[in-house]
Amino acid sequence: MDYPVRTPSQLGLALKARRKVSGLTQAQAAQKVGLFPKTVSALEGRPAASSVESLLKLIAALDLELVLRPKDENLPTGQKGEW
């Protein structure tokens, strides 16, 4: 399943949703990759203030991968994202 992310808040929600679908607590996800549970909480709640390294570790713990691709130019202007 794809999780389109265009804003920091969408990133936090997508990470939390994937963790829950995976049946993991924050502590369990953190333990898989050597993070503290509070780091997972911060990534889900305030991802803009988190480090890229922590983000990539959590992505790995959730069996996700980061893929960058051009935006869909067919989206209406209001849906193209925050930036």
FENGI-V548985 format. One record per run of one state. SS is the DSSP state (h for helix, s for strand, l for the rest). FROM is the first residue (numbers start at 1). TO is the last residue. If there is no record, write none. Layout:
# FENGI-V548985
((SS,FROM,TO) (SS,FROM,TO))
This chain:
# FENGI-V548985
((l,1,7) (h,8,21) (l,22,25) (h,26,33) (l,34,36) (h,37,45) (l,46,46) (h,47,49) (l,50,51) (h,52,61) (l,62,76) (h,77,79) (l,80,83))
